[in-house]
């Protein structure tokens, strides 16, 4: 008999299909879920959002009950603000879609409630200040050559760092200088080496792709000079492959136009530990016996390591890295320094010892002035290594332990793993803007806890003004003699980009901090809850701003311009431009002028003529840099402003 077709399956009852993604931390679950939802037109449900929605519904009902029967805007707003802050204090989320905004003022209120959720316990707002790809590899190299201690980078931190490096590898196998950069040899060599130091094997698919990219541009000898420096420290490049960085340059008379003390502070403070480590010719002590180093010497180059004529590779750089080509004048200077290195004999040894002594003294001063945070992540890790070398390659010193304690200041964990930030945060900067916005909104007294905590944080952040700061070693470097010896601008009274402990004031950060304090002078919750910032501290802040005005009327960042435009001809780095001196910037000038004007309105009798002259000169500068189409180009923000 002929077989009959099988009967059709019974209809399935209607039901919702739910997919759940599970995995380890930092595995990219949220990112994958978002991609699936967008690609398949699915609704995305995140557990945290479901919890927040339930809480928000409850909060909304409570808020409505609290405000029932009262149609006045102020009364309703006050009850909503109180309900939001009570929810925040209880660890709940702010109302979201259930909070129906009824006016512009209510929109401000809702935004302030959300800010209350984001506020850290000490009053500031934290944020991700990552992006560059060459920072964390430098820390990893220093971790590796100083003994690979868990107290610097824990196993979990190392796993999260490896994840970060993997997810930012590009399709061509390379890594960029930063997350939006096309692949470069600088970013690729640093990231490749970092993954190897973290324990990734050479046959890992990510590293195989990375090797193909590096070899396609000629191998490690074609990377940028900063990468070559770390490779020399690790022992995977000979110091003969790097141009000289003699520490004895610090012994030159200060009046010379090319003294290193005239450099922009970030440039100066990076090349300071570089010159010390170069002068010491430090190399990872176990480089000759470590199998990973032996393997890297094979992996990074297109020819055998032993056959490389290192001196001839010093000027080699891939075109993709050659953002700021070394000027012919600097090439002549490098050639002259090479002759000096090989033929100066006993004289060189004598001045080098003196130069090394000053360099490590200066490094120690920077450590104390910044509570071992240092001005930025590059000199942070190199200063830490310098103190390790100074002590005879041991971790068992007070200086090294204090450096270890400050490493976490630079680390940030987010959905793409652990990264090293470009600063130890932007706490002071973000808090000052938040306070100014709160003052403009006029609702500070509805959120007294949040606003007073933020103000108290900003008060503590003013450099060398809090009792704790004045009892720290940093205060001893604020006298004129110490500032002259270590090439520091006045600090006391300024505000930093990040924290008081960091200790480096900046013109626009000081200006925005000053404007925030002035904006809060007549807010009731501040006068009732917070310590008063005395007039003397306000005067110190405006003094910092006034002293940062350049002769052209514009305002610099950390220090006045100490050099000349032609200093850029002596820029030794191919991957960075305009790093040699501190210029006048339209952003710093705008912030500084508006702060000086606000100060003048509040204190019209204080340094009146000087303030008025500063405003006039600053106005002329801003008008002079306006473009023909009416815009201003934001150099620091790299955008039009």
C-alpha positions as CSV (number, residue, x, y, z in Angstrom):
1,X,0.0,0.0,0.0
2,X,1.1,3.5,-0.7
3,X,2.4,5.3,2.4
4,X,0.5,8.3,3.5
5,X,2.3,11.6,4.3
6,X,2.7,12.3,8.0
7,X,0.0,14.4,9.6
8,X,0.9,18.1,10.1
9,X,2.2,18.9,13.5
10,X,-0.4,20.4,15.9
11,X,-0.3,24.2,16.1
12,X,1.9,25.6,18.8
13,X,0.3,27.8,21.4
14,X,1.3,31.4,21.1
15,X,4.2,32.2,23.4
16,X,7.0,34.7,23.8
17,X,10.4,33.5,22.7
18,X,13.1,34.7,25.0
19,X,16.9,34.3,24.5
20,X,19.3,34.6,27.3
21,X,23.0,35.3,26.9
22,X,25.3,34.2,29.7
23,X,29.0,34.4,30.0
24,X,32.0,35.5,32.0
25,X,32.5,39.2,33.0
26,X,33.8,41.4,30.2
27,X,32.8,38.7,27.6
28,X,30.7,41.3,25.6
29,X,27.3,40.0,26.5
30,X,25.5,43.3,26.4
31,X,27.2,44.3,23.1
32,X,26.2,40.9,21.5
33,X,22.7,41.2,22.8
34,X,22.3,44.7,21.4
35,X,23.6,43.5,18.0
36,X,21.1,40.5,18.0
37,X,18.2,42.7,19.0
38,X,19.0,45.2,16.2
39,X,19.6,42.6,13.6
40,X,16.5,40.4,14.3
41,X,14.1,43.2,15.4
42,X,14.0,41.8,18.9
43,X,13.2,43.6,22.1
44,X,16.2,43.9,24.4
45,X,15.6,43.1,28.1
46,X,18.4,43.8,30.5
47,X,18.0,42.5,34.0
48,X,19.1,45.8,35.6
49,X,16.6,47.6,33.5
50,X,13.8,45.3,34.6
51,X,14.7,45.9,38.2
52,X,14.9,49.7,37.7
53,X,11.5,49.7,35.9
54,X,9.8,48.0,38.9
55,X,11.4,50.4,41.3
56,X,10.6,53.4,39.1
57,X,6.9,52.4,39.0
58,X,6.8,52.3,42.7
59,X,8.6,55.6,43.1
60,X,6.3,57.2,40.6
61,X,3.2,56.1,42.5
62,X,4.8,57.3,45.8
63,X,5.7,60.7,44.2
64,X,2.2,61.1,42.8
65,X,0.6,60.4,46.2
66,X,3.0,62.8,47.9
67,X,2.0,65.6,45.5
68,X,-1.7,64.8,45.1
69,X,-4.1,67.8,45.4
70,X,-1.4,70.4,44.9
71,X,-1.1,71.8,41.4
72,X,1.6,74.3,42.2
73,X,4.8,73.8,40.2
74,X,7.1,74.5,43.1
75,X,5.3,72.1,45.5
76,X,5.0,69.3,43.0
77,X,8.6,69.7,42.0
78,X,9.8,69.7,45.6
79,X,8.0,66.4,46.3
80,X,9.3,64.8,43.1
81,X,12.8,65.9,43.9
82,X,12.6,64.6,47.5
83,X,11.1,61.3,46.2
84,X,14.0,60.9,43.8
85,X,16.6,61.6,46.4
86,X,15.0,59.3,48.9
87,X,15.0,56.5,46.2
88,X,18.7,57.2,45.5
89,X,19.6,57.2,49.2
90,X,17.9,53.8,49.4
91,X,20.1,52.5,46.5
92,X,17.3,52.6,44.0
93,X,17.3,54.1,40.5
94,X,15.7,57.4,39.5
95,X,12.3,57.3,37.8
96,X,12.7,56.8,34.1
97,X,9.8,56.7,31.6
98,X,7.3,56.8,34.4
99,X,8.5,60.3,35.3
100,X,6.5,62.4,32.8
101,X,8.3,65.7,32.3
102,X,5.8,68.5,32.5
103,X,8.0,71.6,32.0
104,X,11.5,72.7,31.2
105,X,12.1,73.1,34.9
106,X,10.9,69.5,35.5
107,X,13.3,68.3,32.8
108,X,16.1,70.0,34.8
109,X,14.8,68.4,37.9
110,X,14.8,64.9,36.4
111,X,18.3,65.4,35.0
112,X,19.6,66.4,38.5
113,X,17.9,63.3,40.0
114,X,19.8,61.2,37.5
115,X,23.0,62.9,38.4
116,X,22.4,62.0,42.0
117,X,22.4,58.3,41.0
118,X,25.8,58.8,39.2
119,X,27.5,60.7,42.0
120,X,30.3,58.9,43.8
121,X,30.3,58.7,47.6
122,X,32.8,61.5,48.0
123,X,30.8,63.9,45.8
124,X,32.5,63.8,42.4
125,X,31.4,62.2,39.1
126,X,33.6,59.6,37.6
127,X,34.0,58.8,34.0
128,X,35.9,56.8,31.4
129,X,39.0,58.8,30.3
130,X,40.5,56.0,28.3
131,X,41.2,55.8,24.6
132,X,45.0,55.7,23.9
133,X,46.4,52.2,23.2
134,X,50.0,52.9,24.1
135,X,49.5,53.7,27.8
136,X,48.5,50.4,29.3
137,X,51.2,48.4,27.4
138,X,53.8,50.7,29.0
139,X,52.5,49.8,32.5
140,X,52.5,46.1,31.5
141,X,56.1,46.3,30.4
142,X,57.1,47.9,33.7
143,X,55.1,45.3,35.6
144,X,57.0,42.6,33.7
145,X,60.5,43.9,34.1
146,X,60.0,44.7,37.9
147,X,59.1,41.2,38.9
148,X,55.5,40.7,37.7
149,X,54.0,41.2,41.2
150,X,50.3,40.7,41.8
151,X,50.3,43.8,44.0
152,X,50.8,45.9,40.8
153,X,48.5,43.9,38.5
154,X,46.3,41.1,39.9
155,X,45.4,38.0,37.9
156,X,41.9,39.4,37.3
157,X,43.3,42.8,36.2
158,X,45.6,41.1,33.8
159,X,42.8,39.0,32.3
160,X,40.6,42.1,31.8
161,X,43.6,43.9,30.2
162,X,44.1,41.1,27.8
163,X,40.5,41.2,26.9
164,X,40.7,44.9,26.2
165,X,43.6,44.4,23.9
166,X,41.9,41.6,22.0
167,X,38.6,43.5,21.4
168,X,40.4,46.5,20.0
169,X,42.5,44.6,17.5
170,X,41.5,45.7,14.0
171,X,40.6,43.6,11.0
172,X,44.0,44.1,9.5
173,X,45.6,42.5,12.5
174,X,47.0,45.7,13.9
175,X,46.1,48.2,16.7
176,X,45.8,52.0,16.4
177,X,47.3,54.6,18.7
178,X,43.9,55.0,20.1
179,X,40.5,53.4,19.7
180,X,39.5,55.5,16.7
181,X,42.9,55.4,15.0
182,X,43.7,53.2,12.0
183,X,46.4,50.6,12.8
184,X,49.9,52.0,13.4
185,X,53.2,50.3,14.1
186,X,53.4,52.2,17.4
187,X,50.0,50.9,18.6
188,X,50.6,47.4,17.1
189,X,54.0,46.7,18.6
190,X,53.0,48.0,22.0
191,X,49.8,46.0,22.1
192,X,51.5,42.8,20.7
193,X,54.2,43.0,23.3
194,X,51.7,43.7,26.1
195,X,49.7,40.6,25.2
196,X,52.8,38.5,25.2
197,X,53.9,39.8,28.6
198,X,50.4,39.0,29.9
199,X,50.9,35.3,28.9
200,X,49.4,35.0,25.5
201,X,51.3,32.5,23.4
202,X,52.8,33.3,20.1
203,X,50.6,30.9,18.2
204,X,47.4,32.6,19.5
205,X,45.4,33.6,16.4
206,X,45.3,37.3,17.5
207,X,49.0,37.4,17.7
208,X,49.5,35.6,14.5
209,X,47.4,38.3,12.8
210,X,49.3,40.9,14.7
211,X,52.7,39.5,13.5
212,X,51.5,39.6,9.9
213,X,50.6,43.2,10.2
214,X,53.9,44.2,11.9
215,X,56.0,42.2,9.4
216,X,54.1,43.8,6.5
217,X,55.6,47.2,7.5
218,X,59.1,45.9,8.0
219,X,59.1,44.6,11.5
220,X,59.8,46.2,14.9
221,X,62.6,48.4,13.6
222,X,60.0,50.5,11.9
223,X,57.9,51.4,14.9
224,X,57.8,54.8,16.6
225,X,60.6,56.0,19.0
226,X,58.4,55.7,22.1
227,X,57.7,52.0,21.3
228,X,61.4,51.5,20.7
229,X,62.1,52.9,24.1
230,X,59.9,50.3,25.9
231,X,61.4,47.6,23.7
232,X,64.9,48.6,24.9
233,X,63.7,48.4,28.5
234,X,62.3,44.9,27.9
235,X,65.4,43.7,26.1
236,X,63.8,43.1,22.7
237,X,65.8,45.9,21.1
238,X,69.4,47.0,21.7
239,X,69.9,50.5,23.1
240,X,72.0,51.2,20.0
241,X,68.7,51.3,18.1
242,X,67.5,54.3,20.0
243,X,68.6,57.9,19.7
244,X,70.5,59.3,22.7
245,X,68.6,61.0,25.6
246,X,71.5,62.3,27.7
247,X,70.4,63.3,31.3
248,X,73.3,65.8,31.4
249,X,71.2,68.2,29.3
250,X,69.6,69.2,32.6
251,X,73.0,70.6,33.7
252,X,73.0,73.3,31.0
253,X,72.5,76.9,32.2
254,X,68.8,77.8,32.5
255,X,69.2,80.8,30.3
256,X,70.0,78.7,27.2
257,X,67.1,78.8,24.8
258,X,67.0,75.0,24.4
259,X,67.2,74.0,28.0
260,X,64.8,71.1,28.8
261,X,63.2,73.1,31.6
262,X,61.6,75.3,28.9
263,X,59.7,72.4,27.4
264,X,55.9,71.9,27.9
265,X,55.4,70.1,31.2
266,X,54.0,66.9,29.8
267,X,56.9,66.6,27.3
268,X,59.4,67.5,30.0
269,X,58.1,65.1,32.6
270,X,58.1,62.2,30.1
271,X,61.6,62.7,28.8
272,X,62.9,63.2,32.4
273,X,62.6,59.5,33.4
274,X,63.4,58.5,29.8
275,X,66.8,60.3,30.1
276,X,67.4,58.6,33.5
277,X,66.7,55.1,32.2
278,X,68.6,55.8,29.0
279,X,71.6,57.1,31.0
280,X,71.5,54.0,33.1
281,X,71.0,51.8,30.0
282,X,68.5,49.8,32.0
283,X,67.5,46.4,30.5
284,X,65.2,43.8,32.1
285,X,67.7,41.9,34.3
286,X,66.5,38.4,33.1
287,X,66.3,39.3,29.4
288,X,69.0,36.9,28.4
289,X,67.5,33.9,30.2
290,X,63.8,34.6,29.8
291,X,62.4,32.4,27.0
292,X,59.6,34.8,26.2
293,X,62.1,37.5,25.5
294,X,64.1,35.2,23.3
295,X,60.9,34.4,21.4
296,X,59.9,38.0,21.0
297,X,63.3,38.8,19.5
298,X,62.3,36.4,16.7
299,X,58.6,37.4,16.5
300,X,59.0,41.1,16.1
301,X,61.5,41.3,13.3
302,X,61.8,40.2,9.6
303,X,65.4,39.2,10.0
304,X,67.4,37.5,12.7
305,X,67.9,39.5,15.8
306,X,71.7,39.0,15.8
307,X,72.1,40.3,12.3
308,X,70.4,43.7,12.9
309,X,72.7,46.7,12.6
310,X,70.9,48.6,15.4
311,X,72.6,52.0,14.8
312,X,71.4,52.1,11.2
313,X,67.8,51.6,12.3
314,X,67.5,54.7,14.6
315,X,65.8,56.8,11.9
316,X,63.6,54.1,10.5
317,X,59.9,54.7,10.9
318,X,56.9,53.3,9.0
319,X,55.0,55.9,7.0
320,X,51.8,55.1,8.9
321,X,53.6,56.3,12.1
322,X,55.3,59.3,10.7
323,X,52.6,61.9,11.8
324,X,55.2,64.5,12.7
325,X,58.4,63.8,10.7
326,X,61.6,64.5,12.6
327,X,62.9,67.9,11.4
328,X,66.4,68.0,9.7
329,X,67.7,70.1,12.6
330,X,66.7,67.3,15.0
331,X,68.4,64.8,12.8
332,X,71.6,66.8,12.9
333,X,71.3,67.1,16.7
334,X,70.8,63.3,17.0
335,X,73.9,62.7,14.9
336,X,75.9,65.1,17.1
337,X,74.7,63.3,20.2
338,X,75.6,60.0,18.7
339,X,79.2,61.2,18.2
340,X,79.2,62.6,21.8
341,X,78.0,59.2,23.1
342,X,80.8,57.3,21.5
343,X,83.7,59.7,21.7
344,X,83.3,62.0,24.7
345,X,85.1,59.5,26.9
346,X,85.8,60.4,30.6
347,X,84.1,63.8,30.3
348,X,80.9,62.2,29.3
349,X,81.1,59.8,32.3
350,X,81.7,62.6,34.7
351,X,78.8,64.8,33.5
352,X,76.5,61.8,33.1
353,X,76.9,60.9,36.8
354,X,75.9,64.4,37.7
355,X,73.0,64.5,35.2
356,X,71.7,61.2,36.6
357,X,71.8,62.5,40.1
358,X,69.8,65.5,39.2
359,X,67.3,63.5,37.1
360,X,66.5,61.1,39.9
361,X,66.3,64.0,42.4
362,X,63.8,65.7,40.0
363,X,61.8,62.5,39.6
364,X,61.6,62.2,43.4
365,X,60.4,65.8,43.6
366,X,57.7,65.1,41.0
367,X,56.6,62.0,43.0
368,X,56.2,63.9,46.2
369,X,54.5,66.9,44.6
370,X,51.9,64.6,43.1
371,X,51.6,62.0,45.9
372,X,53.2,59.5,43.5
373,X,50.4,59.9,40.9
374,X,52.6,62.0,38.6
375,X,51.4,64.3,35.9
376,X,50.3,61.5,33.5
377,X,50.3,57.8,32.9
378,X,53.5,57.7,30.8
379,X,55.8,59.4,33.4
380,X,53.9,57.6,36.2
381,X,55.1,54.1,35.0
382,X,58.6,55.4,34.0
383,X,59.1,57.2,37.3
384,X,58.1,54.0,39.1
385,X,60.6,52.1,37.1
386,X,63.3,54.8,37.7
387,X,62.8,54.5,41.5
388,X,63.1,50.7,41.1
389,X,66.4,51.1,39.2
390,X,67.7,53.7,41.6
391,X,67.2,51.2,44.5
392,X,69.2,48.5,42.7
393,X,66.3,46.8,41.0
394,X,64.3,46.0,44.2
395,X,60.7,46.6,45.0
396,X,61.3,46.8,48.7
397,X,61.5,50.5,49.1
398,X,59.1,53.1,50.4
399,X,59.1,54.9,47.0
400,X,58.2,51.8,45.0
401,X,55.5,50.8,47.5
402,X,54.0,54.2,47.3
403,X,54.0,54.1,43.5
404,X,52.3,50.7,43.6
405,X,49.5,52.2,45.7
406,X,48.8,54.8,43.0
407,X,48.6,52.5,40.0
408,X,44.8,51.9,40.4
409,X,44.3,55.6,40.1
410,X,44.8,55.2,36.4
411,X,42.8,52.0,35.7
412,X,39.2,51.9,34.6
413,X,37.0,48.9,34.0
414,X,34.1,49.0,31.5
415,X,32.4,46.8,29.0
416,X,35.5,46.4,26.8
417,X,37.8,45.3,29.7
418,X,40.4,47.2,31.8
419,X,42.2,50.1,30.3
420,X,44.7,52.7,31.5
421,X,43.3,56.2,31.4
422,X,45.0,59.3,29.9
423,X,44.9,60.9,33.3
424,X,44.0,59.8,36.8
425,X,40.4,60.9,36.0
426,X,38.5,64.1,35.3
427,X,36.9,64.4,38.7
428,X,37.6,68.1,39.4
429,X,36.7,69.2,35.8
430,X,33.4,67.3,35.7
431,X,32.3,68.4,39.2
432,X,32.9,72.1,38.5
433,X,30.8,71.9,35.3
434,X,28.0,70.0,37.2
435,X,27.9,72.6,39.9
436,X,27.7,75.4,37.4
437,X,24.8,73.7,35.7
438,X,23.0,73.1,39.0
439,X,23.3,76.8,39.8
440,X,21.9,77.7,36.4
441,X,19.0,75.4,36.9
442,X,18.1,77.0,40.2
443,X,17.1,73.8,41.9
444,X,20.0,73.3,44.2
445,X,17.9,73.4,47.4
446,X,15.7,70.6,46.1
447,X,18.8,68.3,46.0
448,X,20.8,69.6,49.0
449,X,22.6,66.3,49.7
450,X,23.9,65.9,46.2
451,X,24.8,69.6,45.7
452,X,26.5,70.0,49.0
453,X,28.6,66.8,48.5
454,X,29.7,68.0,45.1
455,X,30.7,71.4,46.6
456,X,32.5,69.8,49.5
457,X,34.5,67.7,47.0
458,X,35.4,70.8,44.9
459,X,36.5,72.6,48.1
460,X,38.8,69.7,49.0
461,X,40.2,69.6,45.5
462,X,41.6,73.1,45.5
463,X,45.4,72.5,45.4
464,X,47.4,72.9,48.6
465,X,44.4,74.5,50.4
466,X,42.8,71.7,52.5
467,X,44.4,70.7,55.8
468,X,45.4,67.3,54.4
469,X,47.1,68.9,51.4
470,X,49.0,71.5,53.6
471,X,50.3,68.7,55.8
472,X,51.6,66.7,52.8
473,X,55.2,66.8,51.5
474,X,53.9,68.6,48.4
475,X,53.7,71.9,50.3
476,X,57.5,72.1,50.7
477,X,57.9,72.5,46.9
478,X,55.6,75.6,46.7
479,X,58.3,78.1,47.8
480,X,60.0,80.2,45.1
481,X,63.4,78.4,45.4
482,X,61.9,74.9,45.0
483,X,59.7,76.0,42.1
484,X,62.7,77.5,40.3
485,X,64.8,74.4,40.9
486,X,62.1,72.0,39.5
487,X,60.6,74.3,36.9
488,X,57.2,74.4,38.4
489,X,54.6,77.2,38.1
490,X,52.7,78.4,41.1
491,X,50.2,75.7,42.2
492,X,48.6,76.9,45.5
493,X,45.0,77.9,45.0
494,X,44.5,76.3,41.5
495,X,42.2,73.5,40.6
496,X,43.4,70.3,38.8
497,X,41.7,68.3,36.0
498,X,41.4,65.4,38.4
499,X,42.2,65.4,42.2
500,X,44.0,67.5,44.7
501,X,46.5,64.8,45.2
502,X,47.5,65.1,41.6
503,X,48.8,68.6,42.3
504,X,49.1,70.1,38.8
505,X,46.7,73.1,38.3
506,X,45.6,74.0,34.8
507,X,44.2,77.4,33.7
508,X,40.8,76.3,32.5
509,X,40.3,73.8,35.3
510,X,41.1,76.5,37.8
511,X,38.8,78.9,36.0
512,X,35.9,76.5,35.9
513,X,36.4,75.6,39.6
514,X,36.5,79.3,40.5
515,X,33.3,79.9,38.5
516,X,31.6,77.0,40.3
517,X,32.5,78.3,43.7
518,X,31.3,81.8,42.9
519,X,28.1,80.4,41.5
520,X,27.4,78.6,44.7
521,X,28.0,81.6,47.0
522,X,24.3,82.4,47.7
523,X,22.9,78.9,47.6
524,X,21.1,78.1,50.8
525,X,22.1,74.4,51.1
526,X,25.7,75.3,50.7
527,X,25.8,78.0,53.4
528,X,23.9,75.6,55.7
529,X,25.9,72.4,55.1
530,X,29.4,73.2,53.8
531,X,32.6,74.9,55.0
532,X,33.0,78.4,53.7
533,X,35.8,78.9,51.2
534,X,37.5,82.0,52.5
535,X,38.2,85.0,50.3
536,X,41.9,84.4,50.6
537,X,41.5,81.1,48.8
538,X,39.4,82.8,46.1
539,X,42.2,85.3,45.7
540,X,44.8,82.5,45.3
541,X,42.7,80.9,42.6
542,X,42.4,84.0,40.5
543,X,46.2,84.6,41.0
544,X,46.9,81.2,39.4
545,X,44.7,82.1,36.4
546,X,46.2,85.6,36.0
547,X,49.8,84.3,36.1
548,X,49.0,81.9,33.3
549,X,48.3,84.6,30.8
550,X,50.9,84.7,28.0
551,X,52.4,87.9,26.5
552,X,50.0,87.5,23.5
553,X,47.1,87.9,25.8
554,X,46.0,84.2,25.6
555,X,46.2,81.7,28.3
556,X,48.3,78.6,28.4
557,X,47.5,75.2,30.1
558,X,49.8,74.4,33.0
559,X,52.6,77.0,32.6
560,X,53.4,80.1,30.6
561,X,55.0,79.7,27.2
562,X,58.7,79.3,28.0
563,X,60.1,78.8,24.5
564,X,59.6,79.5,20.9
565,X,57.8,77.9,18.0
566,X,61.0,76.7,16.5
567,X,61.3,74.3,19.4
568,X,59.0,72.0,17.4
569,X,62.0,71.5,15.1
570,X,63.6,69.6,18.0
571,X,60.6,67.3,18.5
572,X,62.2,63.8,18.7
573,X,58.8,62.0,18.5
574,X,57.4,61.1,15.1
575,X,53.9,60.3,16.4
576,X,53.1,63.5,18.3
577,X,53.0,67.1,17.0
578,X,53.1,70.4,18.8
579,X,54.3,68.9,22.1
580,X,57.4,71.0,22.9
581,X,56.0,74.2,24.4
582,X,52.8,75.4,26.1
583,X,50.8,77.5,23.7
584,X,47.9,80.0,24.1
585,X,44.6,78.1,23.5
586,X,41.3,79.6,22.8
587,X,39.5,77.2,25.2
588,X,41.8,78.1,28.1
589,X,41.5,81.7,27.2
590,X,37.7,81.7,27.1
591,X,37.5,79.8,30.4
592,X,40.0,82.0,32.1
593,X,38.5,85.3,30.9
594,X,35.0,84.3,32.0
595,X,36.3,83.3,35.4
596,X,38.3,86.6,35.8
597,X,35.2,88.6,34.8
598,X,33.0,86.7,37.3
599,X,35.6,87.3,40.0
600,X,35.8,91.0,39.1
601,X,32.0,91.2,39.5
602,X,32.2,89.6,43.0
603,X,35.4,91.4,44.1
604,X,35.7,94.7,42.2
605,X,38.3,96.1,44.5
606,X,40.8,93.3,44.3
607,X,43.7,93.9,41.9
608,X,41.4,96.0,39.8
609,X,43.8,97.4,37.3
610,X,45.5,94.1,36.7
611,X,42.2,92.3,36.3
612,X,41.0,94.8,33.8
613,X,44.2,94.7,31.8
614,X,44.0,90.9,31.7
615,X,40.5,91.0,30.4
616,X,41.4,93.5,27.7
617,X,44.5,91.6,26.6
618,X,42.5,88.3,26.6
619,X,39.7,89.8,24.5
620,X,42.3,91.0,21.9
621,X,43.8,87.5,21.7
622,X,40.4,85.8,21.2
623,X,39.5,88.2,18.5
624,X,42.9,87.7,16.8
625,X,42.4,83.9,16.4
626,X,38.9,84.0,15.1
627,X,38.7,82.5,11.6
628,X,37.3,84.3,8.6
629,X,34.0,82.4,8.8
630,X,33.4,83.5,12.4
631,X,34.4,80.3,14.1
632,X,37.2,79.4,16.5
633,X,39.2,76.2,16.1
634,X,39.5,74.3,19.4
635,X,43.0,73.1,19.6
636,X,42.7,71.2,22.8
637,X,39.3,69.7,21.9
638,X,40.5,69.1,18.3
639,X,37.2,70.5,17.0
640,X,35.5,73.7,16.1
641,X,34.1,75.5,19.1
